[in-house]
Amino acid sequence: MAEADVVDRDLLRSFLLGLAEGMNAAAESVAVIHDTLVRVSKAYGRDDTDVVVLPTVVLVQTGGGREGHVAVRSAINASFRFDQIAELYTLIGAAERAEISPLDGIRRLNEIGAMKPRRGWVVRTLGHAILVTGLALLLTPTWQGAVIAFGLGAFVGLAKLVRSPTLQLVFPVFAAFVCALAVFLIAPYVEIGDPIRLLIAPLATFLPGGVLTTAVAELAVGQMLSGASRLVFGLVQLALLAFGILAAGTLVGVESSSYAALEASAPFPWWTAIAGVLLFAIGNYLHFSAPRRTFGWVLLVLVVAYLGQQVGTILVGSTVSGFIGALAMTPVVLWIAALPHGAPSQLTFLPGFWLLVPGAAGLVGLTEAVGTTDGLEDFATALTAVMSIALGVLIGTALYRVVHHGAEELAEFHIDVPAALADEQEPPFWARLVPGTPRSLWGGRRRHRRRGRPAEPSTDASERASRAGASDSTPSSQAGGP
């Protein structure tokens, strides 16, 4: 093998591993990462690349047989902002067209990972407070609750700017404890409505709604390892948040009835929902440093998701209303991603997940399950809501692909014969009766050998010599050729 070819394969493997790590940081599913890496490899003329993707480990093999080389990368616990996600998918688009060399692609990945936020800490903190306020207008029944949510959102948004891996592990529990402590202390004196649902708003960006939805979708398509691990990870995150809330309630002396969800005593006017969705979009745009061109697309997806959820509430009830919202949102997200000047799917999907609040239902159910005596039924209802949203995403994706790409045939089970053995094929019965019959008279090579009978080598010495000479100059053909 030429030295330049070895270097090219090494660079390509490193580039593919970097792309997979970046897509993991963008919270992409393993199935999409796998398909993307295969397309990029084929764009660079490598059809012999195999990829194994898990949430924390990526394996890439280039070459086959003895010439194959495997590279392994342990994915770090990183999370990209929206501006980084936009740049990453721009790079992926260029790689799928082979418009950038693997070496330049690696350099570009490093630049994306080191990108500074487009906006300063004041704007990003304000953005998180606005995001929380918009969600509070959709969840809490009082204006006082929305004001308190703004203050808590500013506190959480400021604290999230601290980039410390150690603090990031314990900060969700700390944030849940501080927010719950403030809400439980204020609740007896201020009309804030449902205290548990008010707590959802400042903790929205900690909720593993995207993780749980992706987990269920991966399980549905057969990705058992990644789906099961994401599901457990998401449930543990919910448990940690619930632990912070319950710890604050224990310290304050909250009764078990306070953990149960309350009905809105004085609903907001109808136009409050529009203001909430708009504020939610503005908050996402500011806090996550999203590119300016993506704001309109994110707002469109949020409106579609919210309207779909409201229609679902009327048609099928609130428990599985997220199914209709996700079903309506998903084709719009994929359509926007396919436009020349659209937005990456993850950049519009994540705000839609948070608006549908799949994690909020799970957190409320888990808190009620631990804090009250009859909360297990509510927790089961919350899991049903999460699964309905994942099913809506799955069906919406399938419908979009059928409409735009047509139905694909099911993959057949097939294992390639090693190249060194591909030419050793069994001759027909009449050829075995007449030893020395030239291969050219066999009527062409067959695609597969019979099972249970080894191939018999040809007895034609001249044929063996010519075949040996050919194998020294050109690689052997794969089985299944014409």
N, C-alpha and C positions, 0 to 999 in steps of 0.2 A: 504494500500500500504506500502511495506517495506521501511524503512528509507534509506537503501542503494540505492534502486531503484529511490527514489526521488532525491538523490544526483547525481546519474548518469544522470538523465534527466536534472537536472540543469546544470551540466557540459557540457552535449552535446549541450544544447541550447546556452550556452555561446560560445562554440567552433564554432558552426555553424554561430553565429552572427559575430564572429571574422573573419571567412573565407569569409563571404559576404563582410565585410568591407574591407578586403584586396583585394578582387577581384574588388571591386569598385575603390580602389586606383590604380589598374592595368588597369583601363578603360575598363573593361569587360562589356558585355551587360547583361541586367537583365535576359534574357532567359537562358543564359549559367550559370549564378550564381544560378538560381533556380534549374536547372537540376543537377548541381554539388552538391548542398546542399542535395537534395533528395537522390542522390547516396551515399553520405557520411553517411546520417542517416540510410539508409538501410544496409550499411556495418556494422554498429554497432548494428544491430538487431532491429531497430526502424522503423517499417512500418507505424506508426501512426503519422508521422511528416508532418506538412503542413507549407509551406513557402510562404511569400509574399515579393517580392523584388522590390524596387523602387530605383532610383539613390541616394536618400538621406535618405531613411528609409528602414529598414529590420524588418520583423516580423517573428518569428519562434514559432510554436506551437507543443508541444509534448504531446501525449495522446489524447484521444477523450472523448467526453461527459463531465461529471462532473470531470473527472480526468485530463482533459486537462489544460495545463498551457501555457501562451503566454509570450514571451520576445520580447522587442522592442529595437532597436538600431538606433540612428540617426547617419548616416554616416558622418564622418568628411571630410573636404575638403583637403584630402591628395593625394599625387601622388608618386608612387613608381618608383625608378630607375630600370634599367634592371636587376641589380644583385638581387634586392629585388623581382622582378617579378619571376626570375628563382627559387629562394629559396621558394617562396610562392607556385608555382606549383609543386615543389618537395614535399612539405608538403601535398598538395592536393592529389597527387598520393598516398602517404602513407596512408592518411585518407580514400581514396576510397577503400583501401585494409584492413582497420582496423589494420594497423601495428603500430599505435601510439595511446596512450590513449588520451581522450579528455583533461585531465589536462596537459599532456605533450604537446599536440597540442597548447593549449593556451599559454603555456610558450614559445613555439617555435615561435608563432605569435608575441609575444612581442619582442623576439630577432630579428625577421626580421624587425619589425618597428623601432628598435633602431640601425640597422646596419649602420656602417660608410662606406662611399664610398671606393671602392677598390683603387681609385687613388686620388692623391692630387689635390689641387685647380688649380695649374699651368697646369697639364695635362688635367684636365676637361675643363678649359678655352680654351686651345689650341684645344681640341677636338671639342668644339663648333665652333671655328673659321674655322677649317677644314671642318666641316659639312656644314657650310654656304657657304664656297668657292666651295665645290662640287655642291651644289644646284645652285649657281650663274653661274657656267659653263654650266648648263642646261637651265638657264633662260635668262641670259644676253648675248648680242652679242659681248662684248669687253673684252679684258684682263684687261683694266683699271678698268672696273666695278667689275671684279672678285677680284682685289686687294683691292678695297674699301670695298667690301663685307667681305673680310677677317678681315679687321680692325673693321668693325661694328660688325661682329660675335664675335670677341674677347671681345669687350666692353659688348655686351649683355650676353655672356657666363659668364663673371666675375660678372656682376651684378646679374645674376640669382642664384649665389651661396649664396646670402644673404637669410637666412631662416626666414622670418618674414611674418606671415599671413596677417598683415595689408599692408605691402609693396607689397605682391603678388597680392593684389586686384587692385592696381593702377599702378603696374609696366608695364604691357603690353601697356597701354596708354602712359606712359612716354617713354618707349623704342621706340614705333612707332613715337612719336614726335621728339626724338633726332635723330633717324636714318633718318627720312624724312628731318629734318632741315639740316643735313650734306649733304645728297644727293642733295637737291635743291640748296644749296650754291655752291656745287662743279660742278654741271651739266653744267653751262655756260662755264666752263674753261677746262673741261676734257671730253673726248669722252667716256661716260659711257653707251650709248645706251638708252634703255627704263628706265626712272627713277622709274616708278611704279613697274616694274618687278624686278628691282634691289632691291627695298625695301622688296620684298617678301622673299629673301634669309635670311637676319638677323632676320626676324620675323617669320621664318618657324616654330619654336618650340612653338610659341604662337598661330599659326593658329589652329582653331578647326576642322581640317579636319576629325580626328577620331571621334569627337563628332557628327558632322553632318552626317557622313556616318553611324555611329551606330544608330543615331536617325531615319534616313530613313529606315534602315533595321528593327528596332523595330516596326515602324509603319506598315511596310509591313507584319509582322507576327502577328499583332494584339495587340502589347503592346502599347496601346494608351497613357497611362499616362506617362510612361518613355520616349517614343518616342517623344511626343509633348514637354515635358519639356526639353529634350536634344536639340531639334531643336531650341526652343526659346533661350536657353542658348548659343548655338553656334552662332546664329544670333546676339545676344547681344555682344558676344566677337568680332565678325567681325565689328560690329558698333563701338565698342570702339577703335579698331585698326584704322579703317577708320577715326575716329574723331581725333586721334593723327596725322595722315598724313595730314588731311585737316587743322588742326590748325597750323602745321608747314608751310604749303603752304600759308596760310593767312598771317602769320607773315613775310614770305620772300617776298610775293607779287607775287606768282606764278599764271600765267594765267590758265584759265580753260582748254585750249588745252593741257597743260602739264600733265594732269591727264589721258589722253587717251593713250592707249597702242600703241607702235610704232613697226614697222617691223624692223627686224634685217638688218642693212645696209651691214655688212660683216660677214656672218655666220662663226662659228668656224669650223675647220677641223673635219672630221668624228670621229677621235679618241678622240676628246675632251669629247664626251659623255661618253666614257669608263672611262676616268680619273675622270669625274664628279661623276659617280656612285661609283667608288672605293673610292674616297675621302669622299663621303657621308657616305659610310659604315664605314670607319675608324673613321670619326667624331662621329657617333652614338656610336661606340664601346668605344671610349675614354670618351666622355662627360657623357654618362649614365652608365658608369662603368659596362658594360656588361661582363659576364663571357667569358673566352677565347674560350671555346668550341663552343660558339654560333656565332662567327664572320663569319665563312664560311656559316652557314645557312642563316644569315641575308643578306650576299652578294648574295647568290643564289636567294633569294626572290626578292631582288632589281633588279637583272638582268632580272628575269622573268617578273616583273612588268613593267620595262622600255621597254623591247622588245615587250611585249603585247600592251603597249600604242602606240608604234611606228607603229605596225601593224594595230591597230585600227585607227590611223590617216590616214593611206593609204586607209583602207577599208570603214570607215564610217565617217571620218572627225574628226577634233580636238575636237569638242564640246563633243562628246560622246566616245572619244577614251579611256577615263578612264574605260569604261565598259569592253572593251577587256582586258585592263591591270589588272583590279580587278578579272575578270573571270579567267584569266590565273594564277594569283598570289594565289588566295584563296585555290585551291586544294593542291598546293605545301606547303602552310603554314600548313594546316591540316595534310598533310602527314608527314611533319617534326615533328609536335607535337606528332604524334602517334608512332614515332620511339623510341626505348629504350634509345638512347643517342641523341635524337633530342633537340629541343628548344621549350619552351612554345609558344603558338600561338600568344599571345599578344606581345611577345618580337620581333617577326618577322613581325607581322601585322603593328605595329605603324610606323616603318621606311618606309614600303611600302605605307602607307597612305600619309606620307609626300612627298615621291617621286612622287606619282601621283598628288600631290598638289590639292586636292579637296578644301581646304580652301583658297588657293591662288587665284583660279578663283573667289571665292565669294568675297574676299577682293578687287580684282581689279574691279569687277563689281559694288560693293557697293561704292567704291571710285569714280568711273566714274559716277554712278547714282547721287551722291551728288555734285560732283565737276564740272560736265558738264551738258549740256542741253539734251543730247541724250543718257544717260547712263542706262536708265531703261531696254532697250532691252539687253544690255550687262549683267546686273544683272540677268535677267531671263535666259540668256544663261549660266551664272555661276551656277545658281541653277540646271539647267538641267544637267550640268556636275557632280555636287555633287550627284544627284539622280542616274545618270548612274553608278557611281562608287559603290554606295550602292546596286544597283540592280545586278551588277556584283558579289559583295561579296555574296549576297543572293543566286543567282543561282549557283555560284561555290560551296558554302557550301552544297546546296541541291544535286548537282551532286556527290560530294564526299561521302555524306552519303548514297546515293542510291547505289553507286558502292561498298562501303565497308561494309555497314550494311543492305542493302536491303530496299525495300519500307516498311514503317510501316503503319499499318491500322489507319484510323482516329479514334480518341478517341470518344467513345459513351457517350452521356449525361446520367449520372447515379448518383443518390443520395442514399447513404446507409441509411437504416432504423436504428434508435438508437437501441443499443443492448438490452435495457430493453423491447422493443416492438417487437423484431425480431421474437420471438417465438409465438406471438399472430397472428395466421393465420386462415383464414376462412376455415372451413371444407367443403367438397363437399356437394352437395344437398342431396344425400341419407343418409349421416351421420347426417345431421340436422333433418331428419325425424325420426331417431332412437336415441333419447337422450342417452348419456352414452356410445356411441360407442368408443372403444379405438382408440387412435391416430394411432396405428400400423396398423390398417386396412384401413387407408385413402389412402394408396398407395403412401406414401412418401410425404415429404413437398414440396410445390411449391415455386418457387423463388419469385414470386411477388403476392401481393394481388390485387383483383379487385379494381378499382377506384370507389369512390362514395358510398362504403358500408363498415361500420366499421366491425372489426373482432369480432366474437362472442366467448366468453371464453368457454373453455371446461367445461362440467358439471360432469366430472369424478373426484370425490373427491380424489381418490387414485392417479390419474395422477397429480392433482394439488399439492398434498403433495410431490410426488417424484420430481416434477419440482422445487418446492420451496427449497427442500433439495439440489438439484443439483446447484441451483443458489447461495446458500450460500458457496459452496466449490469451484466452478469454474466459470469463467466469462461466460456470455451468448454468444451464437454464433451469428455471423453476418448474416443478411439476404442474401440469395443467396447461401447458402451452399448446399451440395448435399443432 
